[in-house]
Amino acid sequence: MKKILIITQKVDMNDSSFGFFYDWLREFSKLAQVTVLALEVGEYVLPGVTVFSLGKDRGNNKLVWLFNLYRYTWKWRHSYDTVFAHMSPLFVILPYPLFFLLTKRVVLWYVHRNVDLKLRIAEKLVSKVFTATKESFGIESKKVVYMGQAVDVDKFYSENMEHLNDKKEFRLITVGRITPIKNLDTMIEAVALVSKQIPIVVDIVGAPVTKGDIEYGEKLKKMIVENNLENRVRFVGPIANKDLPKLFTAANASINLCPTGGLDKTVLESMASGIPVLVSNTAFKGHLGHYAQELMFPERDAVALARLLKDLYARKDLPEIGRYLQKQVREKSSLSRLIKNIVENI
């Protein structure tokens, strides 16, 4: 059995942003001996998995985090052969001298449009970079292995989809950080265009993080008031990943307005829940299969999105679409398959 040290930002089954990675750790533990170092540790139940906090959750400063990173990677040096750094290039760069000294193999999982100096350095140091699609890792490298994105399909699976055709309230849900790249202003413009024609209601699940995000959130609230959409667009706030399935299955459809890039896991979670998804990210074309043209719209095109919303509301076959998308995500993006592929390739 392979022995893996996983370095990540947070281990917490109740967290709204990193709760999904708890499912990853559970799947890793089925296939390998796993030790985890995380900046923060909350609630978890992972039998057989050793988890350590670097101290951010205890209010320690960055020097303490770094000290703990070296302390634990040295202390548990006989418990791992490979290091799996999740998302942050710094998890590769900062402890790399020790990994080099110990002759440990280091791999990085990275799914993001951003390319900076830290990422370029990390790419030089690691043996492999795992990513979802060509769009989700912006450096040309022979080390890159395209894995696709994945979700726990069983966790989100729902068998009953007949509610999708009950449209007394046509309910949409969008999940993720409230930040400009999510293009939520385009969604609000589209809702304003159709609000007098269909009984549409949108739940925005998520929260701003940075100062810029907070300013963007205030802009969205102003747009909602100016368009008299207070009863149409609702801010739900952050929700733990484990609680998302019941929100998805209460909606008629899900919407994601991110530009083309990596495969956003919230779209896959929606599909696994069996609800139609509306996206502008062309990376999802293969996942949407023969419904792609009917469920995709050009980025930041509120008029096209409004037209698509009206068309979707008029359809009588939403359960059939939901079942098709469920099958697609199970075949292409199941978490168990992804983790198995990662373990086999490290």
Residue frames relative to the residue before (quaternion, step in Angstrom):
aa qw qx qy qz dx dy dz
M 1.0000 0.0000 0.0000 0.0000 0.00 0.00 0.00
K 0.4518 -0.6906 0.4934 0.2747 3.58 -0.91 0.91
K 0.2652 -0.7492 0.5914 0.1364 3.53 -1.21 0.70
I 0.0367 -0.8409 0.5360 -0.0655 3.55 -0.47 1.27
L 0.2026 -0.7156 0.6543 0.1370 3.52 -1.12 0.82
I 0.1233 -0.7943 0.5936 0.0396 3.58 -0.70 1.10
I 0.1062 -0.7817 0.6131 0.0418 3.58 -0.81 1.02
T 0.0953 0.8073 -0.5671 0.1325 3.56 -0.62 1.15
Q 0.6466 -0.5540 0.3711 0.3704 3.54 -1.29 0.17
K 0.8268 -0.0565 0.0974 0.5511 3.56 0.88 -0.90
V 0.1214 -0.7390 0.6564 0.0906 3.53 -1.17 0.73
D 0.3465 0.7116 -0.5382 0.2899 3.57 -0.39 1.23
M 0.3595 -0.7680 0.4919 0.1974 3.57 -0.45 1.19
N 0.7055 0.4564 -0.2572 0.4772 3.62 1.22 -0.42
D 0.5086 0.6820 -0.4115 0.3268 3.59 1.25 -0.05
S 0.4725 -0.7018 0.4623 0.2655 3.58 -0.97 0.88
S 0.7296 0.4168 -0.2397 0.4864 3.60 1.08 -0.63
F 0.8195 0.2460 -0.0975 0.5084 3.58 0.87 -0.95
G 0.3561 0.7551 -0.4846 0.2611 3.59 1.23 0.18
F 0.5950 0.5860 -0.3627 0.4136 3.58 1.09 -0.66
F 0.6563 0.5352 -0.3267 0.4196 3.60 1.03 -0.76
Y 0.4963 0.6236 -0.4197 0.4343 3.56 1.27 -0.30
D 0.6457 0.5090 -0.3139 0.4748 3.60 1.02 -0.81
W 0.6046 0.5530 -0.3456 0.4573 3.58 1.08 -0.73
L 0.6738 0.5050 -0.3018 0.4470 3.57 0.85 -0.99
R 0.6211 0.5401 -0.3384 0.4561 3.56 1.03 -0.76
E 0.6805 0.4779 -0.2860 0.4762 3.59 0.94 -0.87
F 0.6145 0.5386 -0.3481 0.4596 3.61 1.02 -0.76
S 0.6741 0.5307 -0.2989 0.4177 3.57 0.94 -0.93
K 0.6002 0.5611 -0.3594 0.4426 3.60 1.22 -0.36
L 0.7807 0.3599 -0.1464 0.4894 3.56 1.18 -0.64
A 0.8036 0.1614 -0.0601 0.5697 3.58 1.22 -0.34
Q 0.4989 -0.5704 0.5371 0.3704 3.53 -1.36 0.17
V 0.0904 -0.8556 0.5092 -0.0215 3.58 -0.44 1.22
T 0.0437 -0.7333 0.6782 0.0213 3.51 -1.11 0.92
V 0.1374 -0.8205 0.5537 0.0354 3.59 -0.85 0.95
L 0.0974 -0.7369 0.6659 0.0630 3.54 -1.09 0.88
A 0.0208 0.8054 -0.5899 0.0528 3.58 -0.77 1.03
L 0.5655 -0.5841 0.4546 0.3639 3.56 -1.13 0.64
E 0.7933 0.0725 -0.0111 0.6044 3.55 1.07 -0.83
V 0.0969 -0.7786 0.6176 0.0548 3.55 -1.12 0.69
G 0.0931 -0.7772 0.6216 0.0291 3.54 -0.90 1.03
E 0.7999 -0.2424 0.1973 0.5123 3.57 -0.95 -0.86
Y 0.1645 0.7708 -0.6056 0.1095 3.57 -1.00 0.82
V 0.1028 -0.7380 0.6614 0.0851 3.52 -1.31 0.47
L 0.2115 0.7791 -0.5456 0.2249 3.56 -0.02 1.33
P 0.2062 -0.8162 0.5280 0.1118 3.60 0.21 1.24
G 0.8180 0.2459 -0.1931 0.4829 3.55 -0.91 0.94
V 0.6503 0.4903 -0.3131 0.4885 3.59 1.27 -0.16
T 0.2666 -0.7534 0.5830 0.1463 3.58 -0.86 1.00
V 0.0449 -0.8186 0.5714 -0.0372 3.58 -0.65 1.16
F 0.0387 -0.7925 0.6086 -0.0064 3.56 -0.91 0.99
S 0.3211 -0.7183 0.5836 0.2009 3.56 -1.12 0.69
L 0.3938 -0.7086 0.5371 0.2332 3.56 -1.06 0.80
G 0.6629 -0.5884 0.2653 0.3794 3.58 1.27 -0.03
K 0.4346 0.6967 -0.4795 0.3096 3.59 1.18 -0.01
D 0.6563 0.5243 -0.3067 0.4476 3.59 1.02 -0.79
R 0.6878 0.4405 -0.2810 0.5039 3.59 1.25 -0.31
G 0.5784 -0.6231 0.3589 0.3852 3.58 1.29 0.19
N 0.4077 0.7168 -0.4765 0.3047 3.59 1.21 0.27
N 0.4908 -0.6717 0.4684 0.2975 3.57 -1.13 0.60
K 0.7331 -0.4653 0.2804 0.4093 3.55 -1.32 0.23
L 0.6014 0.5501 -0.3730 0.4434 3.60 1.07 -0.56
V 0.6335 0.5090 -0.3231 0.4850 3.58 1.07 -0.72
W 0.6099 0.5425 -0.3568 0.4544 3.61 0.99 -0.79
L 0.6849 0.4934 -0.2849 0.4542 3.55 0.87 -1.03
F 0.6248 0.5311 -0.3335 0.4650 3.59 1.00 -0.82
N 0.6818 0.4853 -0.2858 0.4669 3.58 0.89 -0.94
L 0.5967 0.5668 -0.3557 0.4429 3.56 1.09 -0.72
Y 0.6950 0.4452 -0.2698 0.4959 3.58 0.90 -0.91
R 0.6340 0.5542 -0.3350 0.4227 3.57 0.97 -0.86
Y 0.7355 0.4292 -0.2453 0.4633 3.57 0.80 -1.02
T 0.6416 0.5161 -0.3440 0.4512 3.59 0.99 -0.75
W 0.6481 0.4802 -0.3161 0.4995 3.59 1.15 -0.56
K 0.6596 0.5357 -0.3117 0.4252 3.59 0.84 -1.01
W 0.7859 0.3104 -0.1446 0.5149 3.59 0.95 -0.91
R 0.2366 0.8316 -0.4780 0.1551 3.57 1.26 0.47
H 0.6849 0.4660 -0.2935 0.4771 3.61 1.12 -0.52
S 0.6253 0.5672 -0.3245 0.4265 3.59 1.30 -0.15
Y 0.7847 0.2211 -0.1430 0.5611 3.61 1.23 -0.03
D 0.2749 -0.7385 0.5965 0.1524 3.50 -1.28 0.63
T 0.7828 0.2169 -0.0797 0.5777 3.54 1.17 -0.72
V 0.2492 -0.7428 0.6041 0.1456 3.56 -1.13 0.74
F 0.1281 -0.7678 0.6260 0.0464 3.56 -0.88 1.06
A 0.1234 -0.8004 0.5858 0.0315 3.59 -0.35 1.28
H 0.2227 -0.8152 0.5267 0.0921 3.56 -0.64 1.14
M 0.8952 -0.0425 -0.0427 0.4415 3.54 -0.71 1.27
S 0.7759 0.3500 -0.2105 0.4808 3.66 0.83 -0.75
P 0.4155 -0.7097 0.5101 0.2519 3.64 -0.69 1.04
L 0.5935 0.5854 -0.3667 0.4130 3.60 1.13 -0.57
F 0.5945 0.5592 -0.3667 0.4464 3.59 1.15 -0.49
V 0.6383 0.4662 -0.3140 0.5259 3.56 1.31 -0.27
I 0.7289 0.4938 -0.2546 0.4001 3.54 0.70 -1.18
L 0.7069 0.5076 -0.2903 0.3979 3.59 0.72 -1.07
P 0.7860 0.2939 -0.1992 0.5061 3.66 0.77 -0.84
Y 0.3773 0.7808 -0.4579 0.1957 3.61 1.23 -0.06
P 0.6049 0.5577 -0.3917 0.4119 3.68 0.90 -0.68
L 0.6685 0.4801 -0.3035 0.4801 3.59 0.99 -0.78
F 0.6354 0.5199 -0.3353 0.4620 3.60 0.97 -0.80
F 0.6360 0.5269 -0.3198 0.4644 3.57 1.05 -0.81
L 0.6519 0.5189 -0.3037 0.4621 3.56 0.97 -0.92
L 0.7311 0.4188 -0.2190 0.4921 3.57 1.02 -0.85
T 0.3594 -0.7585 0.4558 0.2962 3.59 1.36 -0.07
K 0.2971 0.7496 -0.5251 0.2721 3.55 0.91 0.98
R 0.4243 -0.6754 0.5452 0.2579 3.54 -1.07 0.79
V 0.1166 -0.8067 0.5787 0.0272 3.61 -0.87 0.98
V 0.0108 -0.7781 0.6280 -0.0085 3.57 -0.93 0.96
L 0.2534 -0.7696 0.5736 0.1200 3.56 -1.21 0.57
W 0.1855 -0.7153 0.6579 0.1453 3.54 -1.14 0.76
Y 0.1228 0.7985 -0.5759 0.1250 3.59 -0.68 1.08
V 0.0599 0.7784 -0.6187 0.0884 3.55 -0.76 1.12
H 0.4737 0.6384 -0.4790 0.3722 3.57 -0.04 1.29
R 0.5419 -0.6377 0.4467 0.3164 3.55 -1.16 0.63
N 0.6174 0.6009 -0.3396 0.3773 3.58 1.12 -0.69
V 0.0393 -0.7629 0.6453 0.0094 3.55 -1.02 0.92
D 0.0883 0.7963 -0.5926 0.0838 3.58 -0.64 1.09
L 0.7498 -0.3957 0.2694 0.4567 3.56 -1.32 -0.01
K 0.6202 0.5513 -0.3507 0.4341 3.61 0.97 -0.79
L 0.6698 0.4919 -0.3067 0.4640 3.58 0.93 -0.87
R 0.6415 0.5256 -0.3278 0.4524 3.59 0.99 -0.80
I 0.6473 0.5012 -0.3186 0.4778 3.58 1.03 -0.76
A 0.6563 0.5215 -0.3123 0.4470 3.58 0.88 -0.94
E 0.6266 0.5476 -0.3377 0.4398 3.59 0.99 -0.81
K 0.6536 0.5127 -0.3132 0.4602 3.60 1.07 -0.69
L 0.7098 0.4942 -0.2544 0.4327 3.57 1.08 -0.73
V 0.7057 0.4955 -0.2784 0.4230 3.58 0.98 -0.79
S 0.5460 -0.5930 0.4779 0.3490 3.54 -1.31 0.30
K 0.7978 -0.0199 0.0454 0.6009 3.56 1.04 -0.85
V 0.2101 -0.7167 0.6445 0.1638 3.52 -1.34 0.43
F 0.1661 -0.7664 0.6141 0.0896 3.56 -0.76 1.06
T 0.0887 0.7869 -0.6054 0.0796 3.57 -0.93 0.91
A 0.6380 -0.5648 0.3683 0.3719 3.55 -1.28 0.30
T 0.8033 -0.0774 0.1274 0.5766 3.58 0.63 -1.18
K 0.7026 -0.4358 0.3386 0.4492 3.56 -1.29 0.10
E 0.6680 0.5185 -0.2989 0.4423 3.58 1.06 -0.75
S 0.7003 0.5040 -0.2731 0.4253 3.60 1.15 -0.49
F 0.7388 0.2240 -0.2133 0.5987 3.59 1.29 0.21
G 0.2350 -0.8663 0.4335 0.0797 3.53 -0.23 1.33
I 0.6011 0.5346 -0.3750 0.4606 3.61 1.19 0.38
E 0.3811 -0.6967 0.5577 0.2415 3.55 -0.90 0.92
S 0.2281 0.7804 -0.5485 0.1952 3.58 -0.61 1.09
K 0.4751 -0.6636 0.5029 0.2846 3.55 -1.10 0.75
K 0.5946 0.5897 -0.3548 0.4156 3.58 1.27 -0.26
V 0.5709 0.6366 -0.3705 0.3626 3.58 1.22 -0.42
V 0.0705 -0.7629 0.6421 0.0251 3.54 -1.02 0.92
Y 0.2743 -0.7814 0.5422 0.1421 3.58 -0.61 1.16
M 0.1208 -0.8458 0.5196 -0.0076 3.53 -0.56 1.23
G 0.4222 -0.6461 0.5123 0.3766 3.56 1.14 -0.49
Q 0.4308 -0.6452 0.5493 0.3103 3.57 -1.32 0.09
A 0.1063 -0.8244 0.5546 0.0388 3.60 -1.13 0.37
V 0.1245 -0.7577 0.6350 0.0846 3.52 -1.34 0.42
D 0.5648 -0.5607 0.4768 0.3733 3.53 -1.32 0.28
V 0.2506 -0.8263 0.4846 0.1399 3.58 0.05 1.29
D 0.6388 0.5304 -0.3378 0.4433 3.60 1.05 -0.67
K 0.6148 0.5620 -0.3367 0.4390 3.56 1.08 -0.71
F 0.7672 0.3640 -0.1834 0.4953 3.59 1.00 -0.83
Y 0.4667 0.7210 -0.4265 0.2837 3.57 1.25 -0.29
S 0.0087 0.7626 -0.6465 0.0198 3.53 -1.07 0.87
E 0.3456 -0.7637 0.5137 0.1827 3.56 -0.89 0.96
N 0.7113 0.4455 -0.2510 0.4823 3.57 1.04 -0.76
M 0.0398 0.8214 -0.5646 0.0705 3.58 -0.56 1.17
E 0.3989 0.7450 -0.4692 0.2564 3.58 1.21 0.07
H 0.5700 0.6072 -0.3833 0.3994 3.60 1.18 -0.50
L 0.5310 0.6580 -0.4044 0.3485 3.60 1.19 -0.46
N 0.7080 0.4366 -0.2641 0.4883 3.60 1.08 -0.60
D 0.5462 0.5615 -0.4134 0.4642 3.59 1.28 0.09
K 0.0421 0.8631 -0.4930 0.1013 3.56 -0.06 1.31
K 0.1789 0.7734 -0.5792 0.1854 3.56 0.97 0.82
E 0.7304 0.0649 -0.0690 0.6764 3.52 1.29 -0.60
F 0.2278 -0.7863 0.5619 0.1185 3.57 -0.44 1.22
R 0.0667 -0.8667 0.4934 -0.0315 3.52 0.04 1.38
L 0.1096 -0.7740 0.6228 0.0324 3.53 -0.84 1.09
I 0.1391 -0.7720 0.6130 0.0941 3.56 -1.22 0.50
T 0.0299 -0.7647 0.6429 0.0308 3.57 -1.07 0.74
V 0.1320 -0.8233 0.5520 0.0059 3.55 -0.80 1.06
G 0.5559 0.6054 -0.4576 0.3393 3.55 -0.97 0.87
R 0.7130 -0.4278 0.3417 0.4381 3.51 -1.33 0.14
I 0.3751 -0.6967 0.5612 0.2429 3.58 -1.02 0.80
T 0.2899 0.7367 -0.5347 0.2956 3.53 -0.20 1.35
P 0.6769 -0.5505 0.2892 0.3938 3.65 -1.02 0.68
I 0.6467 0.5458 -0.3475 0.4040 3.62 0.94 -0.76
K 0.5903 0.5831 -0.3635 0.4235 3.59 1.24 -0.32
N 0.3023 -0.8085 0.4677 0.1901 3.61 1.30 -0.20
L 0.2096 0.8143 -0.5159 0.1636 3.59 1.02 0.75
D 0.5539 0.5981 -0.3944 0.4242 3.59 1.20 -0.40
T 0.6146 0.5364 -0.3424 0.4661 3.59 1.11 -0.69
M 0.6318 0.5297 -0.3261 0.4624 3.58 1.02 -0.80
I 0.6581 0.5062 -0.3137 0.4607 3.59 0.93 -0.88
E 0.6185 0.5323 -0.3389 0.4682 3.60 1.02 -0.75
A 0.6691 0.5006 -0.2973 0.4619 3.58 0.94 -0.90
V 0.6385 0.5181 -0.3247 0.4675 3.58 0.98 -0.83
A 0.6258 0.5373 -0.3348 0.4556 3.59 1.02 -0.77
L 0.6595 0.5257 -0.3077 0.4405 3.59 1.04 -0.78
V 0.7856 0.3296 -0.1656 0.4968 3.61 1.04 -0.69
S 0.4506 0.7499 -0.4222 0.2377 3.60 1.23 -0.28
K 0.6930 0.4520 -0.2849 0.4840 3.60 1.14 -0.51
Q 0.6867 0.4882 -0.2674 0.4675 3.58 1.30 -0.22
I 0.7912 0.1060 -0.0597 0.5993 3.60 1.10 -0.64
P 0.5052 -0.6772 0.4472 0.2935 3.63 -1.08 0.70
I 0.1126 0.8510 -0.5012 0.1097 3.56 0.76 1.10
V 0.0055 -0.7539 0.6569 -0.0108 3.55 -1.17 0.81
V 0.1189 -0.8041 0.5811 0.0394 3.58 -0.89 0.95
D 0.1825 -0.7568 0.6197 0.0995 3.56 -0.95 0.96
I 0.1798 -0.7700 0.6068 0.0813 3.56 -0.75 1.11
V 0.0999 -0.8080 0.5807 0.0064 3.57 -0.46 1.26
G 0.6023 0.5325 -0.4067 0.4339 3.56 -0.58 1.13
A 0.2535 -0.7636 0.5769 0.1405 3.55 -1.31 0.03
P 0.5237 -0.6008 0.4861 0.3584 3.59 -1.21 0.38
V 0.2850 -0.7658 0.5529 0.1631 3.58 -1.18 0.52
T 0.7914 0.2778 -0.1344 0.5277 3.56 0.71 -1.09
K 0.6944 -0.4364 0.3572 0.4469 3.55 -1.33 0.09
G 0.6427 0.5240 -0.3124 0.4635 3.58 1.02 -0.84
D 0.6236 0.5361 -0.3285 0.4645 3.57 1.06 -0.77
I 0.6552 0.5181 -0.3111 0.4533 3.57 0.93 -0.93
E 0.6409 0.5118 -0.3158 0.4769 3.58 1.01 -0.83
Y 0.6398 0.5137 -0.3207 0.4732 3.58 1.02 -0.79
G 0.6328 0.5353 -0.3267 0.4542 3.58 1.00 -0.80
E 0.6468 0.5068 -0.3153 0.4747 3.58 1.03 -0.77
K 0.6100 0.5445 -0.3388 0.4654 3.57 1.10 -0.72
L 0.6500 0.5173 -0.3128 0.4605 3.58 0.98 -0.86
K 0.6500 0.5184 -0.3155 0.4573 3.58 0.94 -0.87
K 0.6335 0.5260 -0.3208 0.4680 3.57 1.06 -0.78
M 0.6361 0.5254 -0.3181 0.4670 3.58 1.01 -0.85
I 0.6392 0.5392 -0.3213 0.4443 3.57 0.99 -0.87
V 0.6731 0.4860 -0.2898 0.4762 3.58 0.93 -0.90
E 0.6639 0.5242 -0.3047 0.4377 3.59 0.89 -0.95
N 0.7487 0.3713 -0.2050 0.5094 3.59 1.12 -0.67
N 0.4456 -0.7211 0.4297 0.3112 3.58 1.31 0.28
L 0.4136 0.7260 -0.4432 0.3246 3.55 0.98 0.90
E 0.2566 0.8112 -0.4977 0.1686 3.59 1.20 0.36
N 0.7332 0.3841 -0.2249 0.5140 3.59 1.09 -0.66
R 0.6486 0.5274 -0.3018 0.4584 3.55 1.33 0.01
V 0.7828 0.2084 -0.0971 0.5783 3.59 1.04 -0.79
R 0.0437 -0.8341 0.5476 -0.0491 3.56 -0.52 1.23
F 0.3070 -0.7260 0.5871 0.1843 3.56 -1.04 0.84
V 0.2292 -0.8101 0.5314 0.0944 3.56 -0.49 1.22
G 0.4209 -0.6818 0.4871 0.3474 3.58 1.10 -0.68
P 0.6788 -0.4857 0.3410 0.4325 3.60 -1.25 0.03
I 0.1190 -0.7749 0.6197 0.0352 3.55 -1.11 0.82
A 0.5233 -0.6301 0.4688 0.3308 3.60 -0.94 0.84
N 0.5955 -0.6034 0.3985 0.3499 3.56 -1.01 0.85
K 0.6552 0.5299 -0.3200 0.4331 3.60 0.98 -0.77
D 0.6968 0.4556 -0.2685 0.4846 3.60 1.23 -0.39
L 0.4781 0.7039 -0.4208 0.3145 3.59 1.26 -0.08
P 0.5824 0.6106 -0.4081 0.3485 3.67 0.88 -0.70
K 0.6853 0.4827 -0.3066 0.4510 3.62 0.86 -0.85
L 0.6241 0.5189 -0.3469 0.4700 3.61 1.15 -0.50
F 0.6436 0.5186 -0.3245 0.4599 3.57 0.97 -0.84
T 0.7259 0.4553 -0.2623 0.4438 3.58 0.81 -0.97
A 0.6215 0.5088 -0.3531 0.4798 3.60 1.28 -0.08
A 0.6404 0.5335 -0.3141 0.4546 3.59 1.30 -0.16
N 0.4903 -0.6365 0.5075 0.3112 3.55 -1.31 0.36
A 0.7900 -0.0628 0.0654 0.6064 3.57 1.17 -0.58
S 0.3143 -0.7112 0.5957 0.2013 3.53 -1.35 0.33
I 0.1414 -0.7979 0.5817 0.0710 3.58 -1.12 0.63
N 0.0063 -0.7753 0.6311 -0.0258 3.56 -1.03 0.86
L 0.1607 -0.8403 0.5167 0.0327 3.56 -0.59 1.19
C 0.3350 0.7598 -0.4980 0.2498 3.60 1.22 0.31
P 0.5218 -0.6247 0.4697 0.3417 3.60 -1.11 0.60
T 0.6985 -0.4558 0.3382 0.4359 3.54 -1.29 0.21
G 0.2860 0.7227 -0.5753 0.2549 3.54 -0.88 1.04
G 0.8063 -0.1840 0.1698 0.5359 3.56 -0.91 -0.89
L 0.5829 -0.5659 0.4483 0.3729 3.53 -1.33 0.18
D 0.3077 -0.7688 0.5344 0.1693 3.58 -0.32 1.25
K 0.4458 -0.7326 0.4460 0.2563 3.57 -0.63 1.13
T 0.5991 0.5699 -0.3866 0.4084 3.63 1.05 -0.53
V 0.5943 0.5356 -0.3664 0.4751 3.59 1.15 -0.51
L 0.6648 0.4957 -0.3013 0.4707 3.57 0.94 -0.88
E 0.6267 0.5292 -0.3337 0.4645 3.58 1.06 -0.72
S 0.6230 0.5321 -0.3288 0.4697 3.57 1.06 -0.76
M 0.6612 0.5072 -0.2982 0.4654 3.54 0.93 -0.95
A 0.6541 0.5144 -0.3113 0.4589 3.57 0.97 -0.86
S 0.6466 0.5123 -0.3091 0.4731 3.58 1.18 -0.57
G 0.4904 -0.6991 0.4047 0.3271 3.57 1.28 -0.22
I 0.5639 0.5588 -0.4308 0.4290 3.59 1.04 0.68
P 0.5807 -0.5800 0.4302 0.3759 3.60 -1.10 0.60
V 0.1837 -0.7756 0.5957 0.0994 3.58 -1.13 0.67
L 0.2006 -0.7552 0.6145 0.1088 3.55 -1.04 0.84
V 0.0653 0.8251 -0.5525 0.0986 3.59 -0.61 1.10
S 0.2801 -0.7275 0.5912 0.2068 3.53 -1.31 0.38
N 0.5334 0.6271 -0.3884 0.4139 3.58 1.32 -0.15
T 0.3336 -0.7926 0.4775 0.1801 3.59 -0.35 1.25
A 0.4975 0.6516 -0.4338 0.3737 3.61 1.24 -0.18
F 0.6588 0.5188 -0.3034 0.4526 3.59 1.23 -0.41
K 0.3729 0.7655 -0.4731 0.2261 3.59 1.23 -0.08
G 0.6799 0.4947 -0.2956 0.4536 3.58 0.91 -0.89
H 0.6541 0.5177 -0.3126 0.4542 3.57 1.04 -0.75
L 0.6900 0.4784 -0.2824 0.4639 3.58 1.04 -0.74
G 0.2820 -0.8195 0.4701 0.1670 3.56 1.29 -0.20
H 0.8367 -0.1923 0.1218 0.4981 3.59 -0.91 -0.83
Y 0.6146 0.5086 -0.3680 0.4778 3.60 1.28 0.14
A 0.3568 0.7875 -0.4618 0.1981 3.60 1.26 -0.06
Q 0.6962 0.4788 -0.2952 0.4461 3.59 0.76 -0.97
E 0.7029 0.4780 -0.2661 0.4547 3.57 1.06 -0.71
L 0.7523 0.3799 -0.2033 0.4984 3.59 1.21 -0.38
M 0.6681 0.4753 -0.3031 0.4856 3.60 1.27 0.01
F 0.0702 -0.7840 0.6163 0.0236 3.55 -1.16 0.65
P 0.5893 -0.5854 0.4057 0.3813 3.63 -1.10 0.57
E 0.5982 -0.5940 0.4088 0.3495 3.54 -1.08 0.79
R 0.8660 0.0525 -0.0933 0.4885 3.55 -1.05 1.00
D 0.4961 0.6180 -0.4517 0.4097 3.61 1.10 0.64
A 0.2218 -0.8247 0.5102 0.1020 3.56 0.02 1.34
V 0.6271 0.5445 -0.3392 0.4419 3.58 1.04 -0.73
A 0.6630 0.4895 -0.3002 0.4803 3.59 0.94 -0.89
L 0.6479 0.5115 -0.3191 0.4656 3.58 0.99 -0.78
A 0.6315 0.5301 -0.3308 0.4592 3.60 0.98 -0.80
R 0.6427 0.5175 -0.3151 0.4689 3.56 1.00 -0.83
L 0.6571 0.5108 -0.3023 0.4646 3.56 0.99 -0.88
L 0.6302 0.5367 -0.3307 0.4532 3.60 1.02 -0.78
K 0.6615 0.4952 -0.3051 0.4734 3.58 0.95 -0.83
D 0.6456 0.5179 -0.3178 0.4626 3.56 1.00 -0.82
L 0.6629 0.5083 -0.3032 0.4586 3.58 0.95 -0.89
Y 0.6341 0.5368 -0.3234 0.4530 3.56 1.01 -0.81
A 0.6972 0.4884 -0.2689 0.4507 3.59 1.04 -0.78
R 0.5701 0.6309 -0.3798 0.3643 3.58 1.19 -0.41
K 0.3096 -0.7492 0.5623 0.1634 3.55 -1.22 0.65
D 0.6849 0.5153 -0.2643 0.4422 3.58 1.28 -0.13
L 0.2255 0.8151 -0.5128 0.1475 3.61 1.09 0.54
P 0.6235 0.5255 -0.3684 0.4464 3.67 0.96 -0.62
E 0.6368 0.5213 -0.3285 0.4635 3.59 1.03 -0.77
I 0.6286 0.5159 -0.3290 0.4800 3.59 1.04 -0.81
G 0.6543 0.5348 -0.3079 0.4372 3.57 0.92 -0.93
R 0.6760 0.4879 -0.2974 0.4654 3.58 0.89 -0.89
Y 0.6259 0.5330 -0.3313 0.4630 3.58 1.05 -0.77
L 0.6804 0.4841 -0.2923 0.4662 3.60 0.88 -0.93
Q 0.5941 0.5620 -0.3514 0.4557 3.58 1.10 -0.69
K 0.6660 0.4968 -0.2925 0.4734 3.55 0.93 -0.93
Q 0.6359 0.5492 -0.3226 0.4359 3.57 0.99 -0.88
V 0.7143 0.4498 -0.2731 0.4613 3.58 0.80 -0.98
R 0.6125 0.5356 -0.3590 0.4573 3.60 1.07 -0.59
E 0.6992 0.4736 -0.2710 0.4620 3.58 0.97 -0.85
K 0.7909 0.3602 -0.1587 0.4685 3.57 0.97 -0.87
S 0.8481 0.1739 -0.0187 0.5001 3.60 0.98 -0.74
S 0.2627 0.7574 -0.5594 0.2106 3.60 0.85 0.85
L 0.5512 -0.6489 0.4205 0.3133 3.56 -0.97 0.90
S 0.6400 0.5419 -0.3397 0.4258 3.59 0.90 -0.84
R 0.6541 0.5039 -0.3107 0.4708 3.57 1.04 -0.78
L 0.6427 0.5295 -0.3248 0.4483 3.59 0.97 -0.85
I 0.6926 0.4710 -0.2944 0.4601 3.60 0.77 -0.98
K 0.6061 0.5456 -0.3478 0.4626 3.60 1.05 -0.73
N 0.6633 0.5007 -0.2989 0.4691 3.60 0.97 -0.87
I 0.6379 0.5234 -0.3288 0.4593 3.58 0.99 -0.80
V 0.6809 0.4920 -0.2971 0.4539 3.57 0.80 -1.03
E 0.6619 0.5090 -0.3085 0.4556 3.58 0.99 -0.77
N 0.7393 0.4333 -0.2214 0.4654 3.58 1.15 -0.64
I 0.6315 0.5208 -0.3631 0.4452 3.60 1.19 0.03
